[in-house]
Amino acid sequence: MGDIERDPGPAAARPALKEWLREELRDFALVAAYLWICFFLLMLYKSAVLREAGVHFLPLGFAIGKALILAKFLLLSRRAAKYTRHARTLAGDIALQSLLCLLLLLALTAVEEVIVGWARGHSIVQTIAEQGRRSPFETIVECLLLLLVLVPLVSLKVYSRIVGPGAVRALLVRSASNGPG
C-alpha cells in the first residue's frame, strides 16, 4: 500500500494567510501614506491661498480620513480588477482606472462635504447649494489636481499587475549599483 496523503488542515493555511495579511496591511499603509501626503499638501496650499484672501481654512483632519478610505477602496479595486475588462493598451488601462478612481474620490468628497455641513448644522440642500456657488474653474482645477495625484498610483498598480507580485518592489528596493536586470 502507498502512503496516504493527509489533509494538512487549517494549520498549513495560517502562514499563507498571515503573509497575505501582512502584505495587504503594508500595501494599505503605503497607499494611505502617499494619498495623505498628497491631500495634506493640497489642503495646505488651499489654506495658504485662502489665507491671502482673509479666509482661515485648515481642515487637515479630513485629509487622513479621505486617504484611509480611498486607500482601502483602491486596494479593493485591485481585487475587482481580476473580474473586469481592461483597455486595449496600457495607457488606456491607466487612464480608465485613474478616471474611475477620480470618480470614487469625488463621491467620497461629496459625502465628506455633506458630513461637514451636517456637523455645522446645515441641511443637505444647504450644503449642495453652498458647493454650487464654487466656480466651475475651481472645480475643474481641483479635479485635475486629484487626477494628477492618482495617475502615478494607478500606473504603479497596473504595472505591478502586469509584471507580477513583488517585481515592482524588488526593482524599487534593489541597489542602484546592481544595474538594470
C-alpha positions in Angstrom: 0.0 0.0 0.0 1.1 3.5 -0.8 1.4 6.4 1.7 -1.9 8.0 2.4 -1.7 11.8 1.9 -3.1 13.6 4.9 -5.1 16.8 4.8 -2.7 19.5 6.1 -5.7 21.2 7.7 -6.1 24.8 8.7 -2.6 25.0 10.3 -1.0 24.9 6.9 -3.1 27.8 5.7 -2.1 30.0 8.6 1.3 31.1 7.2 -0.2 31.9 3.8 -3.0 33.9 5.5 -0.5 35.6 7.8 1.7 36.6 4.8 -1.3 37.8 2.8 -2.5 39.9 5.7 1.0 41.4 6.2 1.2 42.2 2.5 -2.3 43.8 2.5 -1.5 45.9 5.6 1.8 47.1 4.1 0.2 48.0 0.8 -2.6 49.7 2.6 -0.2 51.7 4.7 1.9 52.8 1.7 -1.1 53.8 -0.4 -2.7 55.7 2.5 0.6 57.4 3.4 1.1 58.5 -0.3 -2.5 59.8 -0.5 -2.3 61.5 2.9 0.8 63.4 1.9 -0.7 64.5 -1.4 -4.1 65.5 0.2 -2.3 67.2 3.1 -0.2 69.3 0.7 -3.2 70.2 -1.5 -5.2 71.3 1.6 -2.2 73.2 2.9 -1.8 75.0 -0.4 -5.6 75.8 -0.5 -5.3 77.1 3.1 -2.4 79.4 2.1 -4.2 80.8 -0.9 -7.4 81.4 1.1 -5.4 83.0 4.0 -4.2 85.6 1.5 -7.8 86.4 0.8 -8.6 86.7 4.5 -10.3 83.3 4.9 -9.0 80.9 7.5 -9.3 77.3 6.2 -7.4 74.4 7.6 -9.4 71.1 7.7 -6.4 68.9 7.6 -8.0 66.1 9.6 -10.1 65.2 6.6 -7.0 64.6 4.6 -6.2 61.5 6.7 -9.7 60.2 6.7 -10.1 60.6 3.0 -6.7 59.0 2.4 -7.5 55.9 4.6 -10.9 55.4 2.9 -9.6 55.9 -0.6 -6.7 53.6 0.0 -9.0 50.8 1.1 -11.2 51.3 -2.0 -8.1 51.3 -4.2 -6.9 48.1 -2.7 -10.4 46.5 -3.1 -10.4 47.7 -6.7 -7.2 45.7 -7.2 -9.1 42.6 -6.3 -12.0 43.6 -8.6 -9.6 44.2 -11.5 -9.4 40.4 -12.0 -13.1 40.4 -13.0 -13.3 43.5 -15.2 -12.3 44.2 -18.8 -9.2 46.2 -19.3 -8.5 48.7 -22.0 -6.6 47.5 -25.1 -3.4 49.5 -24.2 -1.5 50.0 -21.0 -2.1 53.8 -21.3 -5.8 53.2 -21.8 -6.0 51.0 -18.8 -4.2 53.5 -16.6 -6.4 56.3 -17.9 -9.6 54.3 -17.4 -8.7 53.2 -13.9 -7.5 56.7 -12.9 -10.8 58.2 -14.0 -12.7 55.6 -12.1 -10.6 56.3 -9.0 -11.2 60.1 -9.5 -15.0 59.5 -9.7 -14.8 57.5 -6.4 -12.7 60.2 -4.8 -15.3 62.8 -6.0 -18.1 60.8 -4.5 -16.2 60.5 -1.2 -15.5 64.2 -1.2 -19.3 64.9 -1.7 -20.0 62.6 1.3 -17.4 64.5 3.3 -18.9 67.8 2.4 -22.4 66.6 3.5 -20.9 65.4 6.8 -19.1 68.7 7.4 -22.3 70.6 6.5 -24.3 68.4 8.9 -21.8 68.9 11.7 -22.2 72.7 11.1 -25.9 72.4 11.4 -26.7 72.7 7.6 -29.1 70.6 5.7 -28.1 68.5 2.7 -29.8 71.0 0.4 -27.9 73.9 2.0 -24.6 72.1 1.7 -25.2 71.3 -2.0 -26.2 74.9 -2.6 -23.0 76.1 -0.9 -20.9 73.8 -3.2 -22.8 75.0 -6.2 -21.5 78.5 -5.5 -18.0 77.4 -6.3 -16.7 78.5 -9.6 -16.5 75.8 -12.4 -12.9 76.7 -12.9 -12.0 75.9 -9.3 -13.9 72.6 -9.5 -12.1 71.6 -12.8 -8.7 72.5 -11.4 -9.3 70.6 -8.2 -10.3 67.5 -10.3 -7.2 67.8 -12.5 -5.0 68.0 -9.4 -6.7 65.0 -7.9 -6.2 63.1 -11.2 -2.6 64.1 -11.1 -2.2 62.5 -7.7 -4.0 59.3 -8.8 -2.2 58.6 -12.1 1.2 57.6 -10.6 -0.6 55.4 -8.0 -2.8 53.7 -10.6 0.2 53.4 -13.0 2.2 51.6 -10.4 -0.8 49.3 -9.6 -1.4 48.4 -13.3 2.3 47.9 -13.9 2.6 45.7 -10.8 -0.3 43.6 -12.0 1.5 43.1 -15.4 4.9 42.2 -14.1 3.7 40.0 -11.3 3.6 40.1 -7.5 6.7 41.5 -5.8 8.5 42.5 -9.1 8.0 46.3 -8.7 9.0 46.2 -5.0 12.2 44.2 -6.0 13.0 46.9 -8.6 12.4 49.7 -6.2 14.5 48.4 -3.3 17.3 46.9 -5.4 20.6 48.7 -5.1 21.3 51.1 -7.9 24.8 49.6 -8.2 23.3 46.3 -9.3 22.5 47.8 -12.7 19.4 47.0 -14.8 18.1 43.5 -14.7 
